[in-house]
Amino acid sequence: MDNHEMVKLQRKVIKEQDAELEILEETVTSTKHIALVINGEMDLQTKLIENLDEGVEETSNKL
């Protein structure tokens, strides 16, 4: 294998790696967005539970 063939092979490998990295980047970005949505939902659920807990405590105190 001469230098020209070696360079050609290296470019091919790099191009394949770039394509795979683009797919990985899309997956990571998608996972990030899902994680942010889950985090927002967890914050909302935490607030709802805290409000429910306060309501139960107020009702218990009235009884």
PDBQT receptor file of N, H, CA, C and O in Angstrom, charges set to zero:
ATOM      1  N   MET A   1       0.862  -1.183   0.000  1.00  0.00    +0.000 N 
ATOM      2  CA  MET A   1       0.000   0.000   0.000  1.00  0.00    +0.000 C 
ATOM      3  C   MET A   1       0.902   1.237   0.000  1.00  0.00    +0.000 C 
ATOM      4  O   MET A   1       1.747   1.404   0.879  1.00  0.00    +0.000 OA
ATOM      5  N   ASP A   2       0.711   2.083  -0.982  1.00  0.00    +0.000 N 
ATOM      6  H   ASP A   2       0.024   1.947  -1.697  1.00  0.00    +0.000 HD
ATOM      7  CA  ASP A   2       1.530   3.292  -1.046  1.00  0.00    +0.000 C 
ATOM      8  C   ASP A   2       0.884   4.423  -0.239  1.00  0.00    +0.000 C 
ATOM      9  O   ASP A   2      -0.212   4.262   0.296  1.00  0.00    +0.000 OA
ATOM     10  N   ASN A   3       1.562   5.551  -0.158  1.00  0.00    +0.000 N 
ATOM     11  H   ASN A   3       2.453   5.682  -0.594  1.00  0.00    +0.000 HD
ATOM     12  CA  ASN A   3       1.086   6.680   0.650  1.00  0.00    +0.000 C 
ATOM     13  C   ASN A   3      -0.277   7.189   0.189  1.00  0.00    +0.000 C 
ATOM     14  O   ASN A   3      -1.129   7.519   1.014  1.00  0.00    +0.000 OA
ATOM     15  N   HIS A   4      -0.482   7.251  -1.110  1.00  0.00    +0.000 N 
ATOM     16  H   HIS A   4       0.210   6.983  -1.780  1.00  0.00    +0.000 HD
ATOM     17  CA  HIS A   4      -1.755   7.741  -1.650  1.00  0.00    +0.000 C 
ATOM     18  C   HIS A   4      -2.916   6.851  -1.201  1.00  0.00    +0.000 C 
ATOM     19  O   HIS A   4      -3.970   7.345  -0.799  1.00  0.00    +0.000 OA
ATOM     20  N   GLU A   5      -2.712   5.554  -1.275  1.00  0.00    +0.000 N 
ATOM     21  H   GLU A   5      -1.856   5.152  -1.601  1.00  0.00    +0.000 HD
ATOM     22  CA  GLU A   5      -3.756   4.611  -0.848  1.00  0.00    +0.000 C 
ATOM     23  C   GLU A   5      -3.997   4.711   0.657  1.00  0.00    +0.000 C 
ATOM     24  O   GLU A   5      -5.132   4.618   1.124  1.00  0.00    +0.000 OA
ATOM     25  N   MET A   6      -2.924   4.899   1.398  1.00  0.00    +0.000 N 
ATOM     26  H   MET A   6      -2.002   4.974   1.019  1.00  0.00    +0.000 HD
ATOM     27  CA  MET A   6      -3.036   5.027   2.858  1.00  0.00    +0.000 C 
ATOM     28  C   MET A   6      -3.839   6.272   3.224  1.00  0.00    +0.000 C 
ATOM     29  O   MET A   6      -4.714   6.215   4.088  1.00  0.00    +0.000 OA
ATOM     30  N   VAL A   7      -3.549   7.385   2.578  1.00  0.00    +0.000 N 
ATOM     31  H   VAL A   7      -2.839   7.432   1.876  1.00  0.00    +0.000 HD
ATOM     32  CA  VAL A   7      -4.279   8.632   2.835  1.00  0.00    +0.000 C 
ATOM     33  C   VAL A   7      -5.745   8.460   2.457  1.00  0.00    +0.000 C 
ATOM     34  O   VAL A   7      -6.633   8.914   3.179  1.00  0.00    +0.000 OA
ATOM     35  N   LYS A   8      -5.997   7.809   1.332  1.00  0.00    +0.000 N 
ATOM     36  H   LYS A   8      -5.275   7.441   0.746  1.00  0.00    +0.000 HD
ATOM     37  CA  LYS A   8      -7.369   7.566   0.879  1.00  0.00    +0.000 C 
ATOM     38  C   LYS A   8      -8.133   6.718   1.900  1.00  0.00    +0.000 C 
ATOM     39  O   LYS A   8      -9.289   7.002   2.212  1.00  0.00    +0.000 OA
ATOM     40  N   LEU A   9      -7.479   5.681   2.412  1.00  0.00    +0.000 N 
ATOM     41  H   LEU A   9      -6.540   5.450   2.158  1.00  0.00    +0.000 HD
ATOM     42  CA  LEU A   9      -8.099   4.817   3.417  1.00  0.00    +0.000 C 
ATOM     43  C   LEU A   9      -8.369   5.592   4.708  1.00  0.00    +0.000 C 
ATOM     44  O   LEU A   9      -9.434   5.452   5.309  1.00  0.00    +0.000 OA
ATOM     45  N   GLN A  10      -7.413   6.400   5.127  1.00  0.00    +0.000 N 
ATOM     46  H   GLN A  10      -6.547   6.514   4.639  1.00  0.00    +0.000 HD
ATOM     47  CA  GLN A  10      -7.591   7.194   6.346  1.00  0.00    +0.000 C 
ATOM     48  C   GLN A  10      -8.758   8.169   6.197  1.00  0.00    +0.000 C 
ATOM     49  O   GLN A  10      -9.540   8.348   7.131  1.00  0.00    +0.000 OA
ATOM     50  N   ARG A  11      -8.877   8.790   5.040  1.00  0.00    +0.000 N 
ATOM     51  H   ARG A  11      -8.242   8.644   4.281  1.00  0.00    +0.000 HD
ATOM     52  CA  ARG A  11      -9.988   9.715   4.804  1.00  0.00    +0.000 C 
ATOM     53  C   ARG A  11     -11.323   8.984   4.845  1.00  0.00    +0.000 C 
ATOM     54  O   ARG A  11     -12.310   9.504   5.365  1.00  0.00    +0.000 OA
ATOM     55  N   LYS A  12     -11.346   7.781   4.295  1.00  0.00    +0.000 N 
ATOM     56  H   LYS A  12     -10.544   7.359   3.872  1.00  0.00    +0.000 HD
ATOM     57  CA  LYS A  12     -12.577   6.980   4.317  1.00  0.00    +0.000 C 
ATOM     58  C   LYS A  12     -12.966   6.643   5.756  1.00  0.00    +0.000 C 
ATOM     59  O   LYS A  12     -14.129   6.763   6.143  1.00  0.00    +0.000 OA
ATOM     60  N   VAL A  13     -11.981   6.222   6.534  1.00  0.00    +0.000 N 
ATOM     61  H   VAL A  13     -11.036   6.125   6.220  1.00  0.00    +0.000 HD
ATOM     62  CA  VAL A  13     -12.236   5.873   7.938  1.00  0.00    +0.000 C 
ATOM     63  C   VAL A  13     -12.726   7.095   8.708  1.00  0.00    +0.000 C 
ATOM     64  O   VAL A  13     -13.668   6.997   9.494  1.00  0.00    +0.000 OA
ATOM     65  N   ILE A  14     -12.101   8.226   8.490  1.00  0.00    +0.000 N 
ATOM     66  H   ILE A  14     -11.335   8.305   7.851  1.00  0.00    +0.000 HD
ATOM     67  CA  ILE A  14     -12.505   9.462   9.177  1.00  0.00    +0.000 C 
ATOM     68  C   ILE A  14     -13.922   9.856   8.780  1.00  0.00    +0.000 C 
ATOM     69  O   ILE A  14     -14.706  10.292   9.622  1.00  0.00    +0.000 OA
ATOM     70  N   LYS A  15     -14.249   9.703   7.508  1.00  0.00    +0.000 N 
ATOM     71  H   LYS A  15     -13.611   9.349   6.824  1.00  0.00    +0.000 HD
ATOM     72  CA  LYS A  15     -15.593  10.032   7.035  1.00  0.00    +0.000 C 
ATOM     73  C   LYS A  15     -16.637   9.126   7.702  1.00  0.00    +0.000 C 
ATOM     74  O   LYS A  15     -17.705   9.592   8.099  1.00  0.00    +0.000 OA
ATOM     75  N   GLU A  16     -16.322   7.836   7.820  1.00  0.00    +0.000 N 
ATOM     76  H   GLU A  16     -15.454   7.458   7.497  1.00  0.00    +0.000 HD
ATOM     77  CA  GLU A  16     -17.225   6.898   8.494  1.00  0.00    +0.000 C 
ATOM     78  C   GLU A  16     -17.376   7.259   9.972  1.00  0.00    +0.000 C 
ATOM     79  O   GLU A  16     -18.477   7.215  10.521  1.00  0.00    +0.000 OA
ATOM     80  N   GLN A  17     -16.271   7.611  10.603  1.00  0.00    +0.000 N 
ATOM     81  H   GLN A  17     -15.377   7.647  10.157  1.00  0.00    +0.000 HD
ATOM     82  CA  GLN A  17     -16.323   8.000  12.016  1.00  0.00    +0.000 C 
ATOM     83  C   GLN A  17     -17.153   9.266  12.196  1.00  0.00    +0.000 C 
ATOM     84  O   GLN A  17     -17.926   9.376  13.148  1.00  0.00    +0.000 OA
ATOM     85  N   ASP A  18     -16.993  10.215  11.289  1.00  0.00    +0.000 N 
ATOM     86  H   ASP A  18     -16.365  10.126  10.516  1.00  0.00    +0.000 HD
ATOM     87  CA  ASP A  18     -17.781  11.449  11.360  1.00  0.00    +0.000 C 
ATOM     88  C   ASP A  18     -19.274  11.149  11.261  1.00  0.00    +0.000 C 
ATOM     89  O   ASP A  18     -20.077  11.732  11.989  1.00  0.00    +0.000 OA
ATOM     90  N   ALA A  19     -19.644  10.241  10.361  1.00  0.00    +0.000 N 
ATOM     91  H   ALA A  19     -18.991   9.767   9.770  1.00  0.00    +0.000 HD
ATOM     92  CA  ALA A  19     -21.053   9.872  10.207  1.00  0.00    +0.000 C 
ATOM     93  C   ALA A  19     -21.582   9.232  11.488  1.00  0.00    +0.000 C 
ATOM     94  O   ALA A  19     -22.693   9.535  11.924  1.00  0.00    +0.000 OA
ATOM     95  N   GLU A  20     -20.797   8.357  12.084  1.00  0.00    +0.000 N 
ATOM     96  H   GLU A  20     -19.895   8.111  11.730  1.00  0.00    +0.000 HD
ATOM     97  CA  GLU A  20     -21.207   7.712  13.330  1.00  0.00    +0.000 C 
ATOM     98  C   GLU A  20     -21.299   8.723  14.470  1.00  0.00    +0.000 C 
ATOM     99  O   GLU A  20     -22.196   8.636  15.309  1.00  0.00    +0.000 OA
ATOM    100  N   LEU A  21     -20.381   9.674  14.502  1.00  0.00    +0.000 N 
ATOM    101  H   LEU A  21     -19.652   9.746  13.821  1.00  0.00    +0.000 HD
ATOM    102  CA  LEU A  21     -20.417  10.709  15.538  1.00  0.00    +0.000 C 
ATOM    103  C   LEU A  21     -21.639  11.610  15.386  1.00  0.00    +0.000 C 
ATOM    104  O   LEU A  21     -22.199  12.063  16.384  1.00  0.00    +0.000 OA
ATOM    105  N   GLU A  22     -22.053  11.870  14.162  1.00  0.00    +0.000 N 
ATOM    106  H   GLU A  22     -21.597  11.502  13.351  1.00  0.00    +0.000 HD
ATOM    107  CA  GLU A  22     -23.260  12.670  13.945  1.00  0.00    +0.000 C 
ATOM    108  C   GLU A  22     -24.486  11.951  14.497  1.00  0.00    +0.000 C 
ATOM    109  O   GLU A  22     -25.353  12.574  15.111  1.00  0.00    +0.000 OA
ATOM    110  N   ILE A  23     -24.555  10.642  14.278  1.00  0.00    +0.000 N 
ATOM    111  H   ILE A  23     -23.851  10.137  13.779  1.00  0.00    +0.000 HD
ATOM    112  CA  ILE A  23     -25.667   9.855  14.820  1.00  0.00    +0.000 C 
ATOM    113  C   ILE A  23     -25.626   9.887  16.342  1.00  0.00    +0.000 C 
ATOM    114  O   ILE A  23     -26.660  10.053  16.990  1.00  0.00    +0.000 OA
ATOM    115  N   LEU A  24     -24.443   9.730  16.909  1.00  0.00    +0.000 N 
ATOM    116  H   LEU A  24     -23.604   9.595  16.383  1.00  0.00    +0.000 HD
ATOM    117  CA  LEU A  24     -24.287   9.777  18.366  1.00  0.00    +0.000 C 
ATOM    118  C   LEU A  24     -24.700  11.137  18.904  1.00  0.00    +0.000 C 
ATOM    119  O   LEU A  24     -25.366  11.223  19.935  1.00  0.00    +0.000 OA
ATOM    120  N   GLU A  25     -24.309  12.198  18.213  1.00  0.00    +0.000 N 
ATOM    121  H   GLU A  25     -23.768  12.129  17.375  1.00  0.00    +0.000 HD
ATOM    122  CA  GLU A  25     -24.676  13.549  18.643  1.00  0.00    +0.000 C 
ATOM    123  C   GLU A  25     -26.197  13.719  18.659  1.00  0.00    +0.000 C 
ATOM    124  O   GLU A  25     -26.745  14.299  19.595  1.00  0.00    +0.000 OA
ATOM    125  N   GLU A  26     -26.871  13.220  17.639  1.00  0.00    +0.000 N 
ATOM    126  H   GLU A  26     -26.425  12.749  16.878  1.00  0.00    +0.000 HD
ATOM    127  CA  GLU A  26     -28.330  13.308  17.592  1.00  0.00    +0.000 C 
ATOM    128  C   GLU A  26     -28.959  12.558  18.760  1.00  0.00    +0.000 C 
ATOM    129  O   GLU A  26     -29.921  13.030  19.365  1.00  0.00    +0.000 OA
ATOM    130  N   THR A  27     -28.411  11.391  19.072  1.00  0.00    +0.000 N 
ATOM    131  H   THR A  27     -27.630  11.008  18.581  1.00  0.00    +0.000 HD
ATOM    132  CA  THR A  27     -28.930  10.595  20.183  1.00  0.00    +0.000 C 
ATOM    133  C   THR A  27     -28.716  11.308  21.512  1.00  0.00    +0.000 C 
ATOM    134  O   THR A  27     -29.615  11.343  22.352  1.00  0.00    +0.000 OA
ATOM    135  N   VAL A  28     -27.539  11.870  21.701  1.00  0.00    +0.000 N 
ATOM    136  H   VAL A  28     -26.809  11.841  21.018  1.00  0.00    +0.000 HD
ATOM    137  CA  VAL A  28     -27.233  12.586  22.945  1.00  0.00    +0.000 C 
ATOM    138  C   VAL A  28     -28.127  13.817  23.083  1.00  0.00    +0.000 C 
ATOM    139  O   VAL A  28     -28.628  14.100  24.171  1.00  0.00    +0.000 OA
ATOM    140  N   THR A  29     -28.327  14.543  21.994  1.00  0.00    +0.000 N 
ATOM    141  H   THR A  29     -27.919  14.313  21.110  1.00  0.00    +0.000 HD
ATOM    142  CA  THR A  29     -29.188  15.727  22.021  1.00  0.00    +0.000 C 
ATOM    143  C   THR A  29     -30.621  15.339  22.354  1.00  0.00    +0.000 C 
ATOM    144  O   THR A  29     -31.282  16.009  23.148  1.00  0.00    +0.000 OA
ATOM    145  N   SER A  30     -31.094  14.270  21.756  1.00  0.00    +0.000 N 
ATOM    146  H   SER A  30     -30.558  13.726  21.112  1.00  0.00    +0.000 HD
ATOM    147  CA  SER A  30     -32.451  13.790  22.035  1.00  0.00    +0.000 C 
ATOM    148  C   SER A  30     -32.587  13.378  23.502  1.00  0.00    +0.000 C 
ATOM    149  O   SER A  30     -33.579  13.696  24.157  1.00  0.00    +0.000 OA
ATOM    150  N   THR A  31     -31.586  12.672  24.002  1.00  0.00    +0.000 N 
ATOM    151  H   THR A  31     -30.780  12.413  23.469  1.00  0.00    +0.000 HD
ATOM    152  CA  THR A  31     -31.597  12.246  25.404  1.00  0.00    +0.000 C 
ATOM    153  C   THR A  31     -31.590  13.451  26.334  1.00  0.00    +0.000 C 
ATOM    154  O   THR A  31     -32.261  13.444  27.366  1.00  0.00    +0.000 OA
ATOM    155  N   LYS A  32     -30.842  14.479  25.978  1.00  0.00    +0.000 N 
ATOM    156  H   LYS A  32     -30.297  14.486  25.139  1.00  0.00    +0.000 HD
ATOM    157  CA  LYS A  32     -30.804  15.705  26.785  1.00  0.00    +0.000 C 
ATOM    158  C   LYS A  32     -32.188  16.334  26.856  1.00  0.00    +0.000 C 
ATOM    159  O   LYS A  32     -32.644  16.724  27.931  1.00  0.00    +0.000 OA
ATOM    160  N   HIS A  33     -32.853  16.432  25.714  1.00  0.00    +0.000 N 
ATOM    161  H   HIS A  33     -32.482  16.116  24.841  1.00  0.00    +0.000 HD
ATOM    162  CA  HIS A  33     -34.185  17.041  25.696  1.00  0.00    +0.000 C 
ATOM    163  C   HIS A  33     -35.176  16.225  26.538  1.00  0.00    +0.000 C 
ATOM    164  O   HIS A  33     -35.998  16.788  27.262  1.00  0.00    +0.000 OA
ATOM    165  N   ILE A  34     -35.090  14.912  26.435  1.00  0.00    +0.000 N 
ATOM    166  H   ILE A  34     -34.423  14.454  25.847  1.00  0.00    +0.000 HD
ATOM    167  CA  ILE A  34     -35.957  14.051  27.239  1.00  0.00    +0.000 C 
ATOM    168  C   ILE A  34     -35.670  14.263  28.723  1.00  0.00    +0.000 C 
ATOM    169  O   ILE A  34     -36.597  14.358  29.528  1.00  0.00    +0.000 OA
ATOM    170  N   ALA A  35     -34.397  14.336  29.083  1.00  0.00    +0.000 N 
ATOM    171  H   ALA A  35     -33.645  14.259  28.428  1.00  0.00    +0.000 HD
ATOM    172  CA  ALA A  35     -34.019  14.545  30.484  1.00  0.00    +0.000 C 
ATOM    173  C   ALA A  35     -34.535  15.883  30.999  1.00  0.00    +0.000 C 
ATOM    174  O   ALA A  35     -34.975  15.975  32.145  1.00  0.00    +0.000 OA
ATOM    175  N   LEU A  36     -34.487  16.921  30.165  1.00  0.00    +0.000 N 
ATOM    176  H   LEU A  36     -34.129  16.846  29.234  1.00  0.00    +0.000 HD
ATOM    177  CA  LEU A  36     -34.992  18.235  30.582  1.00  0.00    +0.000 C 
ATOM    178  C   LEU A  36     -36.500  18.203  30.798  1.00  0.00    +0.000 C 
ATOM    179  O   LEU A  36     -37.008  18.813  31.738  1.00  0.00    +0.000 OA
ATOM    180  N   VAL A  37     -37.213  17.495  29.934  1.00  0.00    +0.000 N 
ATOM    181  H   VAL A  37     -36.800  16.999  29.170  1.00  0.00    +0.000 HD
ATOM    182  CA  VAL A  37     -38.665  17.367  30.098  1.00  0.00    +0.000 C 
ATOM    183  C   VAL A  37     -38.986  16.598  31.379  1.00  0.00    +0.000 C 
ATOM    184  O   VAL A  37     -39.876  16.985  32.135  1.00  0.00    +0.000 OA
ATOM    185  N   ILE A  38     -38.260  15.515  31.614  1.00  0.00    +0.000 N 
ATOM    186  H   ILE A  38     -37.537  15.201  31.000  1.00  0.00    +0.000 HD
ATOM    187  CA  ILE A  38     -38.469  14.731  32.835  1.00  0.00    +0.000 C 
ATOM    188  C   ILE A  38     -38.178  15.584  34.061  1.00  0.00    +0.000 C 
ATOM    189  O   ILE A  38     -38.921  15.530  35.042  1.00  0.00    +0.000 OA
ATOM    190  N   ASN A  39     -37.114  16.367  34.019  1.00  0.00    +0.000 N 
ATOM    191  H   ASN A  39     -36.511  16.411  33.222  1.00  0.00    +0.000 HD
ATOM    192  CA  ASN A  39     -36.766  17.242  35.138  1.00  0.00    +0.000 C 
ATOM    193  C   ASN A  39     -37.882  18.244  35.415  1.00  0.00    +0.000 C 
ATOM    194  O   ASN A  39     -38.247  18.472  36.568  1.00  0.00    +0.000 OA
ATOM    195  N   GLY A  40     -38.419  18.838  34.356  1.00  0.00    +0.000 N 
ATOM    196  H   GLY A  40     -38.122  18.653  33.420  1.00  0.00    +0.000 HD
ATOM    197  CA  GLY A  40     -39.525  19.781  34.529  1.00  0.00    +0.000 C 
ATOM    198  C   GLY A  40     -40.742  19.109  35.139  1.00  0.00    +0.000 C 
ATOM    199  O   GLY A  40     -41.397  19.674  36.015  1.00  0.00    +0.000 OA
ATOM    200  N   GLU A  41     -41.042  17.912  34.679  1.00  0.00    +0.000 N 
ATOM    201  H   GLU A  41     -40.510  17.453  33.967  1.00  0.00    +0.000 HD
ATOM    202  CA  GLU A  41     -42.182  17.166  35.225  1.00  0.00    +0.000 C 
ATOM    203  C   GLU A  41     -41.943  16.811  36.689  1.00  0.00    +0.000 C 
ATOM    204  O   GLU A  41     -42.864  16.876  37.504  1.00  0.00    +0.000 OA
ATOM    205  N   MET A  42     -40.715  16.437  37.024  1.00  0.00    +0.000 N 
ATOM    206  H   MET A  42     -39.967  16.385  36.363  1.00  0.00    +0.000 HD
ATOM    207  CA  MET A  42     -40.395  16.115  38.419  1.00  0.00    +0.000 C 
ATOM    208  C   MET A  42     -40.561  17.344  39.309  1.00  0.00    +0.000 C 
ATOM    209  O   MET A  42     -41.078  17.236  40.421  1.00  0.00    +0.000 OA
ATOM    210  N   ASP A  43     -40.131  18.501  38.835  1.00  0.00    +0.000 N 
ATOM    211  H   ASP A  43     -39.711  18.588  37.932  1.00  0.00    +0.000 HD
ATOM    212  CA  ASP A  43     -40.311  19.737  39.601  1.00  0.00    +0.000 C 
ATOM    213  C   ASP A  43     -41.794  20.007  39.839  1.00  0.00    +0.000 C 
ATOM    214  O   ASP A  43     -42.200  20.348  40.950  1.00  0.00    +0.000 OA
ATOM    215  N   LEU A  44     -42.596  19.852  38.790  1.00  0.00    +0.000 N 
ATOM    216  H   LEU A  44     -42.267  19.575  37.888  1.00  0.00    +0.000 HD
ATOM    217  CA  LEU A  44     -44.035  20.075  38.913  1.00  0.00    +0.000 C 
ATOM    218  C   LEU A  44     -44.654  19.092  39.900  1.00  0.00    +0.000 C 
ATOM    219  O   LEU A  44     -45.440  19.487  40.761  1.00  0.00    +0.000 OA
ATOM    220  N   GLN A  45     -44.306  17.823  39.781  1.00  0.00    +0.000 N 
ATOM    221  H   GLN A  45     -43.667  17.502  39.082  1.00  0.00    +0.000 HD
ATOM    222  CA  GLN A  45     -44.864  16.810  40.678  1.00  0.00    +0.000 C 
ATOM    223  C   GLN A  45     -44.442  17.063  42.127  1.00  0.00    +0.000 C 
ATOM    224  O   GLN A  45     -45.227  16.846  43.050  1.00  0.00    +0.000 OA
ATOM    225  N   THR A  46     -43.210  17.517  42.324  1.00  0.00    +0.000 N 
ATOM    226  H   THR A  46     -42.572  17.692  41.574  1.00  0.00    +0.000 HD
ATOM    227  CA  THR A  46     -42.736  17.831  43.675  1.00  0.00    +0.000 C 
ATOM    228  C   THR A  46     -43.572  18.952  44.284  1.00  0.00    +0.000 C 
ATOM    229  O   THR A  46     -43.965  18.876  45.448  1.00  0.00    +0.000 OA
ATOM    230  N   LYS A  47     -43.842  19.993  43.498  1.00  0.00    +0.000 N 
ATOM    231  H   LYS A  47     -43.523  20.055  42.553  1.00  0.00    +0.000 HD
ATOM    232  CA  LYS A  47     -44.667  21.101  43.991  1.00  0.00    +0.000 C 
ATOM    233  C   LYS A  47     -46.081  20.630  44.308  1.00  0.00    +0.000 C 
ATOM    234  O   LYS A  47     -46.657  21.029  45.320  1.00  0.00    +0.000 OA
ATOM    235  N   LEU A  48     -46.639  19.788  43.451  1.00  0.00    +0.000 N 
ATOM    236  H   LEU A  48     -46.171  19.464  42.629  1.00  0.00    +0.000 HD
ATOM    237  CA  LEU A  48     -47.987  19.274  43.701  1.00  0.00    +0.000 C 
ATOM    238  C   LEU A  48     -48.037  18.447  44.983  1.00  0.00    +0.000 C 
ATOM    239  O   LEU A  48     -48.983  18.559  45.764  1.00  0.00    +0.000 OA
ATOM    240  N   ILE A  49     -47.025  17.624  45.195  1.00  0.00    +0.000 N 
ATOM    241  H   ILE A  49     -46.257  17.533  44.561  1.00  0.00    +0.000 HD
ATOM    242  CA  ILE A  49     -46.976  16.806  46.413  1.00  0.00    +0.000 C 
ATOM    243  C   ILE A  49     -46.814  17.688  47.643  1.00  0.00    +0.000 C 
ATOM    244  O   ILE A  49     -47.437  17.437  48.675  1.00  0.00    +0.000 OA
ATOM    245  N   GLU A  50     -45.980  18.721  47.540  1.00  0.00    +0.000 N 
ATOM    246  H   GLU A  50     -45.474  18.925  46.702  1.00  0.00    +0.000 HD
ATOM    247  CA  GLU A  50     -45.811  19.642  48.666  1.00  0.00    +0.000 C 
ATOM    248  C   GLU A  50     -47.127  20.343  48.989  1.00  0.00    +0.000 C 
ATOM    249  O   GLU A  50     -47.481  20.489  50.159  1.00  0.00    +0.000 OA
ATOM    250  N   ASN A  51     -47.852  20.777  47.961  1.00  0.00    +0.000 N 
ATOM    251  H   ASN A  51     -47.564  20.659  47.010  1.00  0.00    +0.000 HD
ATOM    252  CA  ASN A  51     -49.151  21.420  48.184  1.00  0.00    +0.000 C 
ATOM    253  C   ASN A  51     -50.142  20.447  48.809  1.00  0.00    +0.000 C 
ATOM    254  O   ASN A  51     -50.896  20.819  49.708  1.00  0.00    +0.000 OA
ATOM    255  N   LEU A  52     -50.143  19.217  48.342  1.00  0.00    +0.000 N 
ATOM    256  H   LEU A  52     -49.530  18.915  47.611  1.00  0.00    +0.000 HD
ATOM    257  CA  LEU A  52     -51.025  18.200  48.910  1.00  0.00    +0.000 C 
ATOM    258  C   LEU A  52     -50.676  17.956  50.369  1.00  0.00    +0.000 C 
ATOM    259  O   LEU A  52     -51.565  17.847  51.214  1.00  0.00    +0.000 OA
ATOM    260  N   ASP A  53     -49.393  17.871  50.665  1.00  0.00    +0.000 N 
ATOM    261  H   ASP A  53     -48.671  17.960  49.978  1.00  0.00    +0.000 HD
ATOM    262  CA  ASP A  53     -48.944  17.651  52.039  1.00  0.00    +0.000 C 
ATOM    263  C   ASP A  53     -49.395  18.793  52.946  1.00  0.00    +0.000 C 
ATOM    264  O   ASP A  53     -49.846  18.563  54.069  1.00  0.00    +0.000 OA
ATOM    265  N   GLU A  54     -49.271  20.028  52.451  1.00  0.00    +0.000 N 
ATOM    266  H   GLU A  54     -48.905  20.214  51.539  1.00  0.00    +0.000 HD
ATOM    267  CA  GLU A  54     -49.724  21.182  53.234  1.00  0.00    +0.000 C 
ATOM    268  C   GLU A  54     -51.233  21.117  53.468  1.00  0.00    +0.000 C 
ATOM    269  O   GLU A  54     -51.712  21.410  54.564  1.00  0.00    +0.000 OA
ATOM    270  N   GLY A  55     -51.972  20.735  52.437  1.00  0.00    +0.000 N 
ATOM    271  H   GLY A  55     -51.583  20.497  51.547  1.00  0.00    +0.000 HD
ATOM    272  CA  GLY A  55     -53.425  20.619  52.576  1.00  0.00    +0.000 C 
ATOM    273  C   GLY A  55     -53.819  19.551  53.576  1.00  0.00    +0.000 C 
ATOM    274  O   GLY A  55     -54.738  19.750  54.371  1.00  0.00    +0.000 OA
ATOM    275  N   VAL A  56     -53.138  18.430  53.545  1.00  0.00    +0.000 N 
ATOM    276  H   VAL A  56     -52.391  18.268  52.899  1.00  0.00    +0.000 HD
ATOM    277  CA  VAL A  56     -53.419  17.344  54.490  1.00  0.00    +0.000 C 
ATOM    278  C   VAL A  56     -53.083  17.793  55.905  1.00  0.00    +0.000 C 
ATOM    279  O   VAL A  56     -53.821  17.495  56.845  1.00  0.00    +0.000 OA
ATOM    280  N   GLU A  57     -51.980  18.504  56.061  1.00  0.00    +0.000 N 
ATOM    281  H   GLU A  57     -51.380  18.746  55.298  1.00  0.00    +0.000 HD
ATOM    282  CA  GLU A  57     -51.583  18.983  57.389  1.00  0.00    +0.000 C 
ATOM    283  C   GLU A  57     -52.607  19.983  57.932  1.00  0.00    +0.000 C 
ATOM    284  O   GLU A  57     -52.967  19.929  59.108  1.00  0.00    +0.000 OA
ATOM    285  N   GLU A  58     -53.074  20.892  57.079  1.00  0.00    +0.000 N 
ATOM    286  H   GLU A  58     -52.783  20.937  56.124  1.00  0.00    +0.000 HD
ATOM    287  CA  GLU A  58     -54.089  21.861  57.504  1.00  0.00    +0.000 C 
ATOM    288  C   GLU A  58     -55.379  21.161  57.913  1.00  0.00    +0.000 C 
ATOM    289  O   GLU A  58     -55.998  21.515  58.916  1.00  0.00    +0.000 OA
ATOM    290  N   THR A  59     -55.770  20.178  57.137  1.00  0.00    +0.000 N 
ATOM    291  H   THR A  59     -55.267  19.890  56.323  1.00  0.00    +0.000 HD
ATOM    292  CA  THR A  59     -56.992  19.432  57.454  1.00  0.00    +0.000 C 
ATOM    293  C   THR A  59     -56.829  18.659  58.751  1.00  0.00    +0.000 C 
ATOM    294  O   THR A  59     -57.751  18.609  59.565  1.00  0.00    +0.000 OA
ATOM    295  N   SER A  60     -55.670  18.058  58.949  1.00  0.00    +0.000 N 
ATOM    296  H   SER A  60     -54.921  18.098  58.288  1.00  0.00    +0.000 HD
ATOM    297  CA  SER A  60     -55.411  17.315  60.185  1.00  0.00    +0.000 C 
ATOM    298  C   SER A  60     -55.457  18.238  61.391  1.00  0.00    +0.000 C 
ATOM    299  O   SER A  60     -55.977  17.862  62.442  1.00  0.00    +0.000 OA
ATOM    300  N   ASN A  61     -54.921  19.437  61.251  1.00  0.00    +0.000 N 
ATOM    301  H   ASN A  61     -54.499  19.743  60.398  1.00  0.00    +0.000 HD
ATOM    302  CA  ASN A  61     -54.932  20.391  62.358  1.00  0.00    +0.000 C 
ATOM    303  C   ASN A  61     -56.351  20.835  62.695  1.00  0.00    +0.000 C 
ATOM    304  O   ASN A  61     -56.659  21.092  63.859  1.00  0.00    +0.000 OA
ATOM    305  N   LYS A  62     -57.216  20.926  61.688  1.00  0.00    +0.000 N 
ATOM    306  H   LYS A  62     -56.965  20.717  60.743  1.00  0.00    +0.000 HD
ATOM    307  CA  LYS A  62     -58.606  21.321  61.924  1.00  0.00    +0.000 C 
ATOM    308  C   LYS A  62     -59.388  20.226  62.635  1.00  0.00    +0.000 C 
ATOM    309  O   LYS A  62     -60.331  20.502  63.376  1.00  0.00    +0.000 OA
ATOM    310  N   LEU A  63     -58.989  18.988  62.403  1.00  0.00    +0.000 N 
ATOM    311  H   LEU A  63     -58.222  18.763  61.801  1.00  0.00    +0.000 HD
ATOM    312  CA  LEU A  63     -59.680  17.877  63.050  1.00  0.00    +0.000 C 
ATOM    313  C   LEU A  63     -59.221  17.776  64.477  1.00  0.00    +0.000 C 
ATOM    314  O   LEU A  63     -59.679  16.901  65.212  1.00  0.00    +0.000 OA
TER     315      LEU A  63
